[in-house]
């Protein structure tokens, strides 16, 4: 059993020794790759630095211009919507005034109908009392006609 533990420890130490031998080579390779990546991403000459700044300025200018155009479009849309709303309000006011006028006309016409119905009722009452009413017997008509004429002459004389 001790032998197996010793083999295990010996194997562990050999693996550690091999790792120590290979570690500097791996670290050099990793640092070379990292520096290559950084050098590739960063500009190296002043011309490249100016070009990068110009690219960033151009992107910012394009973004600002796009936002200005969108803002102008939104303002124009809001203005047209306000105009449409005011037109709609004017139409609503005109329709309300027209409705009020029609309601007044209806009320006036209903009043005229009531007065005409009252006049018609009075006239029909007078016609019922009229001496020429056909419901009266024919023999009473001459007497009623005389009374009617005398009454009509009394009504037409000046007082």
C-alpha positions as CSV (number, residue, x, y, z in Angstrom):
1,X,0.0,0.0,0.0
2,X,2.9,2.4,0.8
3,X,4.3,1.6,-2.6
4,X,1.1,2.8,-4.4
5,X,1.1,6.0,-2.3
6,X,4.8,6.6,-3.3
7,X,4.0,6.0,-7.0
8,X,1.2,8.4,-6.8
9,X,3.3,11.1,-5.1
10,X,6.2,10.5,-7.6
11,X,3.8,10.9,-10.5
12,X,2.4,14.1,-9.0
13,X,5.9,15.5,-8.7
14,X,6.9,14.6,-12.2
15,X,3.8,16.2,-13.6
16,X,4.5,19.3,-11.6
17,X,8.1,19.4,-12.9
18,X,7.0,19.0,-16.5
19,X,4.4,21.9,-15.9
20,X,7.2,24.1,-14.6
21,X,9.3,23.3,-17.6
22,X,6.5,24.1,-20.1
23,X,5.0,27.2,-18.2
24,X,7.5,29.8,-19.4
25,X,7.1,28.8,-23.0
26,X,3.3,29.0,-22.7
27,X,3.5,32.3,-20.9
28,X,5.7,33.8,-23.7
29,X,3.3,32.5,-26.3
30,X,0.3,34.0,-24.5
31,X,2.0,37.3,-24.1
32,X,3.0,37.4,-27.8
33,X,-0.6,36.7,-28.9
34,X,-2.0,39.3,-26.5
35,X,0.4,42.0,-27.7
36,X,-0.4,41.1,-31.3
37,X,-4.1,41.5,-30.6
38,X,-3.6,44.8,-28.9
39,X,-1.3,46.2,-31.6
40,X,-3.8,45.2,-34.2
41,X,-6.7,46.9,-32.4
42,X,-4.8,50.1,-31.5
43,X,-3.6,52.5,-34.2
44,X,0.2,52.8,-34.3
45,X,0.9,55.9,-36.5
46,X,-0.4,59.5,-35.9
47,X,-2.2,59.3,-39.2
48,X,-4.1,56.2,-38.1
49,X,-5.0,58.0,-34.8
50,X,-6.3,61.0,-36.7
51,X,-8.3,58.7,-39.1
52,X,-9.8,56.9,-36.1
53,X,-10.8,60.2,-34.5
54,X,-12.3,61.3,-37.8
55,X,-14.3,58.1,-38.1
56,X,-15.7,58.6,-34.6
57,X,-16.6,62.2,-35.4
58,X,-18.3,61.1,-38.6
59,X,-20.3,58.5,-36.7
60,X,-21.3,61.1,-34.1
61,X,-22.3,63.6,-36.8
62,X,-24.4,61.0,-38.6
63,X,-26.1,60.1,-35.4
64,X,-26.8,63.7,-34.6
65,X,-28.1,64.4,-38.1
66,X,-30.4,61.4,-38.0
67,X,-31.8,62.6,-34.6
68,X,-32.3,66.1,-36.0
69,X,-34.2,64.7,-39.0
70,X,-36.4,62.5,-36.7
71,X,-37.0,65.5,-34.4
72,X,-38.1,67.6,-37.4
73,X,-40.4,64.9,-38.6
74,X,-41.9,64.5,-35.2
75,X,-42.5,68.3,-34.9
76,X,-44.1,68.4,-38.4
77,X,-46.3,65.4,-37.5
78,X,-47.3,67.1,-34.2
79,X,-48.1,70.3,-36.0
80,X,-50.3,68.5,-38.6
81,X,-52.1,66.7,-35.8
82,X,-52.8,69.9,-34.0
83,X,-54.2,71.4,-37.2
84,X,-56.4,68.4,-37.6
85,X,-57.6,68.6,-34.0
86,X,-58.4,72.3,-34.3
87,X,-60.4,71.6,-37.6
88,X,-62.3,68.8,-35.8
89,X,-63.1,71.2,-32.9
90,X,-64.3,73.8,-35.3
91,X,-66.5,71.2,-37.0
92,X,-67.9,70.1,-33.6
93,X,-68.7,73.7,-32.7
94,X,-70.4,74.3,-36.0
95,X,-72.4,71.1,-35.6
96,X,-73.4,72.0,-32.1
97,X,-74.6,75.5,-33.3
98,X,-76.5,73.8,-36.1
99,X,-78.0,71.4,-33.6
100,X,-79.1,74.3,-31.4
101,X,-80.6,76.1,-34.3
102,X,-82.5,73.1,-35.3
103,X,-83.7,72.5,-31.8
104,X,-85.0,76.1,-31.7
105,X,-86.7,75.6,-35.0
106,X,-88.3,72.4,-33.8
107,X,-89.5,74.2,-30.6
108,X,-91.0,77.0,-32.7
109,X,-92.7,74.6,-35.1
110,X,-94.1,72.6,-32.1
111,X,-95.5,75.9,-30.7
112,X,-97.1,76.7,-34.0
113,X,-98.6,73.2,-34.2
114,X,-100.1,73.7,-30.7
115,X,-101.6,77.1,-31.6
116,X,-103.0,75.7,-34.9
117,X,-104.4,72.7,-33.1
118,X,-106.0,75.1,-30.5
119,X,-107.4,77.2,-33.4
120,X,-108.7,74.1,-35.1
121,X,-110.4,73.0,-31.9
122,X,-112.0,76.4,-31.5
123,X,-113.1,76.4,-35.2
124,X,-114.5,72.9,-34.9
125,X,-116.4,73.9,-31.7
126,X,-117.8,76.9,-33.6
127,X,-118.7,74.6,-36.5
128,X,-120.6,72.3,-34.1
129,X,-122.6,75.3,-33.0
130,X,-123.0,76.6,-36.5
131,X,-126.6,76.9,-37.7
132,X,-125.8,75.2,-41.0
133,X,-124.9,72.0,-39.3
134,X,-126.3,69.1,-41.2
135,X,-127.1,67.2,-38.0
136,X,-129.9,69.5,-37.2
137,X,-133.3,68.7,-38.6
138,X,-134.2,70.4,-41.8
139,X,-137.3,72.1,-40.4
140,X,-135.2,73.9,-37.8
141,X,-132.7,75.3,-40.3
142,X,-134.7,78.3,-41.5
143,X,-135.3,79.4,-37.9
144,X,-131.6,78.9,-37.1
145,X,-130.6,80.8,-40.2
146,X,-132.7,83.8,-39.1
147,X,-131.1,83.8,-35.7
148,X,-127.6,83.4,-37.3
149,X,-128.2,86.4,-39.6
150,X,-129.5,88.5,-36.8
151,X,-126.6,87.6,-34.6
152,X,-124.1,88.2,-37.5
153,X,-125.7,91.7,-38.1
154,X,-125.3,92.5,-34.4
155,X,-121.7,91.5,-34.5
156,X,-121.0,93.7,-37.6
157,X,-122.7,96.9,-36.3
158,X,-120.4,99.5,-34.9
159,X,-120.9,100.1,-31.2
